[in-house]
Amino acid sequence: MAKTIVGLEITEEGVRAAEVTTGGKPTLVASGSVPLPPGAAKDSEVFDADAVALALRQLWSRAGIKNRRVVLGLGSRRILVREFTTQAMRPDLLRQALPYQVQDLLPVPLDQAVLDFYPASQEGDQVTGLLVAAVAETVEELIAAVSKAKLTVDVVDLAPFGLARAATKVTAPHEAVAAFHLGDHTSYVVVIEGGIPRFVRIIPVDIVTGAVRARELAALAEVAEDSQPEEALETVPPTDGAPARRIRSASRAPRPTGMSESAVADLAARLRSTLAFYADRTGAQPVSRVLLSGAGAAAPGVAAALAASLPIPVEYLDVGQVITGRLMPEGEDALNLLATVGLAMGGAR
């Protein structure tokens, strides 16, 4: 069997993973997601390591994932991502010098931070790129939770970088695009020029996606089983050609999927302001289109509202557009696993 690498993300709603072959033309071997109980994790932070470890074991079993070495993606609003320019030097020397150069920029003391630098361009003896800083304790707790499931973290990467890697598969060599992942609780935008991530913004936003709704239905079903209230049959609308299905739940209905009109308007305004901020940067190339992914992109009214509010095309981007495989994810999973696949593709190089 070909060598593989697994991309892994842990969010408030669940854990998701994608196993990809290494080599010149990566192939998706296995993928899937498993929901987490409320409060187990949030924003790439773990609060219940046992619950996360159990979900990971279930995910590996249900999805048929073989490799137990992973690239762990982070997508927290507590992560600092900003443009930074420094003197060009060998990568090993830069790793040594970087902590002292950026300590005044960090939201936490230097000894509590994990740093990375993604070089994007060089002019003379100056190199410009993206500085990434995360809280060391958060990263260590994530790795410890993954280890409880008998998995090994080979690399910790930024989830928006995984998204950028995947989006590059469908962009022209010199095109500038904005890839926008709409998650259940945390979304992020990454602007890519010529295949290189130039700008990242992480946005807190709540969207009631199918995953959120399914978890609420499960919680209501547990209540119904305990108290035996009057039950009701609810029709779940079809998605991406899947047939409508009937779910037995408690009589109290869960929230509908999607967002309120005001919340969608706010999200559109944030994306517009992000693109405007990027366009004002010296030497910035005009963004030609927005590529939407994430489960929130499938929520009713969200994509249409974004398309109506932006002066550039807005398109869906899912796993099937960037990689091939025998068992491809469908529906929300096809949108939600895009960055996860990108994480694996980075580790598979």
C-alpha positions in Angstrom: 0.0 0.0 0.0 1.2 3.5 -0.8 2.6 5.6 2.0 0.0 8.0 3.5 -0.3 11.0 5.8 -3.4 12.1 7.8 -4.6 15.6 8.2 -6.5 16.2 11.5 -8.7 19.0 12.9 -10.4 19.3 16.3 -13.2 21.8 16.5 -16.1 22.5 18.9 -18.5 20.3 16.9 -16.2 17.3 16.3 -13.0 15.8 15.0 -12.4 15.3 11.3 -9.5 13.6 9.4 -8.4 12.9 5.9 -5.8 10.2 4.9 -3.9 11.1 1.7 -1.2 9.3 -0.3 2.2 10.8 -0.5 4.0 11.5 -3.8 3.5 13.6 -6.9 -0.3 13.1 -7.3 -1.9 12.7 -3.8 -5.0 10.6 -3.6 -7.7 10.6 -0.9 -7.7 7.2 0.8 -10.1 7.7 3.7 -11.9 10.6 5.4 -14.6 11.3 7.9 -15.8 13.1 11.0 -17.2 12.2 14.4 -19.1 14.7 16.6 -18.0 15.7 20.1 -20.2 16.2 23.1 -20.8 19.8 24.1 -17.9 21.4 25.9 -15.3 18.9 25.0 -13.4 21.3 22.7 -13.6 24.7 21.3 -11.5 26.9 18.9 -8.7 24.2 18.7 -8.6 23.9 22.5 -9.4 20.7 24.4 -11.4 20.7 27.6 -12.2 17.0 27.8 -9.2 15.0 26.6 -11.0 11.6 27.2 -14.0 12.6 25.1 -11.7 13.8 22.3 -9.6 10.6 22.4 -12.8 8.5 22.3 -14.0 10.4 19.2 -10.7 10.0 17.5 -10.7 6.2 18.1 -14.2 6.1 16.7 -13.2 8.2 13.7 -10.2 5.9 12.8 -12.4 2.8 13.1 -15.4 4.1 11.2 -13.5 5.8 8.4 -11.0 3.0 8.0 -8.0 5.2 8.5 -4.8 3.2 8.7 -1.9 5.6 9.3 -1.7 6.8 13.0 0.7 9.7 12.3 -1.0 13.0 11.7 -0.6 16.7 10.7 -2.6 18.6 13.3 -4.3 21.7 12.1 -5.0 24.8 14.3 -7.7 27.3 13.6 -8.2 29.3 16.8 -9.0 33.0 17.1 -6.4 33.1 19.8 -3.6 32.4 17.3 -1.7 35.5 16.1 -1.2 35.7 12.3 0.4 38.8 11.0 2.7 40.0 8.3 6.3 40.3 9.4 9.6 41.4 7.7 13.0 40.4 8.8 16.5 40.0 7.5 17.0 37.0 5.2 19.0 34.2 6.8 19.3 30.5 6.9 16.1 28.8 8.2 17.9 27.4 11.3 19.3 30.9 12.1 16.0 32.5 11.6 14.3 30.0 14.0 16.9 31.0 16.7 16.5 34.8 16.0 12.8 35.0 15.6 11.7 34.8 19.3 13.8 37.8 20.2 12.6 39.8 17.2 8.9 39.3 17.8 8.6 39.2 21.6 7.0 42.6 21.8 4.3 41.6 19.3 3.2 38.5 21.2 -0.1 38.3 23.2 1.6 36.1 25.8 5.1 35.9 27.3 7.8 34.5 25.0 8.2 31.4 27.0 4.5 30.6 26.7 4.4 30.9 22.9 5.0 28.6 19.9 6.3 30.5 16.9 6.5 29.8 13.2 7.3 31.9 10.1 6.0 31.3 6.6 8.2 33.2 4.1 6.3 34.7 1.2 8.7 37.0 -0.7 12.2 38.5 -0.6 13.5 41.9 -1.6 17.2 42.4 -1.3 18.3 41.1 2.1 14.7 41.4 3.6 12.2 38.6 3.7 8.5 39.1 4.3 6.0 36.5 5.3 3.4 35.5 7.9 4.3 35.2 11.6 2.3 32.7 13.4 2.2 32.6 17.3 0.1 30.1 19.3 -0.2 29.5 23.1 2.2 26.7 23.9 -0.1 25.2 26.6 -3.0 25.0 24.1 -0.8 23.2 21.6 0.6 20.8 24.2 -2.9 19.9 25.4 -4.1 19.2 21.9 -1.1 16.9 21.3 -1.7 15.1 24.6 -5.4 14.5 23.7 -4.4 13.1 20.3 -1.8 10.9 22.0 -4.4 9.4 24.3 -6.0 7.9 21.1 -2.6 6.3 20.3 -2.0 8.7 17.5 1.3 10.6 16.9 1.5 14.3 15.9 4.3 14.7 13.3 3.6 18.3 12.4 1.4 21.1 13.8 0.2 23.4 11.0 -2.2 26.3 10.7 -5.5 25.2 9.3 -5.7 28.3 6.9 -2.4 27.2 5.4 -4.0 23.8 4.7 -6.9 25.6 3.1 -4.5 27.7 1.0 -2.7 24.5 -0.2 -6.0 23.0 -1.3 -7.2 26.1 -3.0 -4.0 26.4 -5.0 -5.0 23.3 -6.9 -7.8 25.2 -8.7 -6.2 28.6 -9.1 -4.1 30.0 -12.0 -0.3 30.4 -11.3 -0.5 34.2 -10.9 -4.1 34.5 -9.7 -5.0 36.1 -6.3 -8.0 34.5 -4.6 -9.6 34.7 -1.2 -10.4 31.2 0.3 -13.1 31.5 2.9 -13.7 28.6 5.3 -17.0 28.9 7.1 -17.0 26.8 10.2 -19.6 26.1 12.9 -18.1 28.6 15.3 -14.8 29.8 13.8 -14.2 30.9 10.2 -11.1 32.1 8.5 -10.0 33.9 5.3 -6.7 33.4 3.6 -5.7 35.4 0.5 -3.5 33.5 -1.8 -1.3 35.0 -4.5 0.5 32.7 -6.9 0.0 29.8 -4.6 1.4 31.6 -1.6 -0.7 32.6 1.5 -0.2 36.4 1.9 -2.9 37.2 4.5 -4.9 35.4 7.1 -7.8 36.6 9.2 -9.6 34.3 11.8 -13.2 35.3 12.4 -15.5 34.2 15.3 -19.0 33.5 14.0 -21.8 31.1 14.9 -23.5 29.2 12.1 -26.1 26.4 12.8 -24.9 23.8 10.3 -26.1 20.3 9.8 -23.5 19.1 12.2 -24.7 21.4 14.9 -28.3 20.5 14.2 -27.6 16.8 14.3 -25.9 17.1 17.7 -28.9 19.1 19.0 -31.2 16.3 17.7 -29.1 13.7 19.5 -29.2 15.7 22.7 -33.0 16.0 22.4 -33.3 12.3 21.7 -31.4 11.6 24.9 -33.8 13.8 26.8 -36.7 12.1 25.2 -35.4 8.7 26.1 -35.0 9.7 29.8 -38.3 11.5 30.2 -40.4 9.9 27.5 -42.1 13.1 26.3 -44.4 13.1 23.3 -42.3 12.4 20.2 -42.6 13.9 16.8 -41.3 12.9 13.3 -39.3 15.6 11.6 -38.2 15.7 8.0 -34.6 16.6 7.4 -34.3 18.4 4.0 -32.1 16.8 1.4 -28.6 18.0 0.7 -26.6 17.6 -2.5 -29.0 15.2 -4.0 -29.4 13.0 -0.8 -33.0 11.9 -0.1 -34.9 13.6 2.6 -35.0 11.5 5.8 -37.2 11.3 8.8 -35.8 11.6 12.3 -37.7 10.8 15.5 -37.0 13.4 18.1 -38.5 15.1 21.1 -41.4 17.4 20.4 -39.3 20.5 21.1 -37.8 21.4 17.8 -34.1 22.3 17.4 -32.9 25.5 15.9 -33.1 25.6 12.0 -29.9 25.5 10.1 -28.3 28.8 8.9 -28.0 32.3 10.3 -30.3 35.2 10.9 -30.4 37.9 8.2 -28.5 40.3 10.5 -25.8 37.7 11.2 -25.3 37.0 7.5 -25.1 40.7 6.8 -22.5 41.0 9.5 -20.5 38.1 8.1 -20.6 39.7 4.6 -19.5 43.0 6.0 -16.5 41.4 7.7 -15.5 39.6 4.5 -15.8 42.9 2.6 -13.7 44.8 5.1 -11.1 42.0 5.1 -10.8 42.2 1.3 -10.7 46.0 1.3 -8.0 45.9 4.0 -6.0 43.6 1.8 -6.5 45.6 -1.3 -5.1 48.7 0.4 -1.8 47.0 1.0 1.2 48.1 -1.0 1.7 45.9 -4.0 -1.4 43.8 -3.4 -2.8 42.1 -6.4 -6.6 42.4 -7.0 -8.5 39.4 -5.7 -10.3 37.8 -8.6 -12.8 35.6 -6.7 -13.9 34.1 -3.4 -13.8 30.3 -2.8 -16.2 29.1 -0.2 -15.7 26.0 1.9 -16.7 24.7 5.3 -20.0 23.4 6.6 -21.3 26.9 7.1 -21.0 27.5 3.4 -23.9 25.1 2.9 -26.1 26.7 5.4 -29.3 28.2 3.8 -28.9 31.8 2.5 -25.2 32.2 3.5 -23.5 31.7 0.1 -26.2 33.7 -1.7 -25.9 36.6 0.7 -22.1 36.7 0.3 -22.4 36.6 -3.5 -24.9 39.4 -3.5 -22.7 41.6 -1.3 -19.4 41.3 -3.0 -18.2 42.8 -6.4 -16.3 39.6 -7.4 -17.5 36.0 -8.1 -18.2 33.7 -5.2 -17.8 30.0 -5.8 -18.0 26.8 -3.8 -14.8 24.7 -3.4 -14.9 21.2 -2.1 -12.7 18.2 -1.7 -13.8 16.7 -5.1 -12.3 19.6 -6.9 -8.8 19.3 -5.6 -8.1 15.6 -5.1 -9.4 12.2 -6.4 -10.2 9.0 -4.5 -12.3 5.9 -4.4 -14.5 7.0 -1.5 -15.1 10.8 -1.7 -16.9 12.8 1.0 -20.3 14.3 0.1 -22.5 17.1 1.3 -21.2 19.2 4.2 -18.3 16.8 4.7 -17.0 17.6 1.1 -16.9 21.3 2.1 -15.8 20.8 5.7 -12.8 18.5 4.9 -11.2 20.7 2.4 -8.7 22.3 4.7 -8.1 18.9 6.4 -7.2 17.5 3.1 -4.9 20.4 2.5 -3.1 19.8 5.8 -2.5 16.2 4.7 -1.3 17.3 1.3 1.3 19.5 3.0 2.6 16.6 5.1 2.6 14.4 2.1 5.1 16.4 0.1 
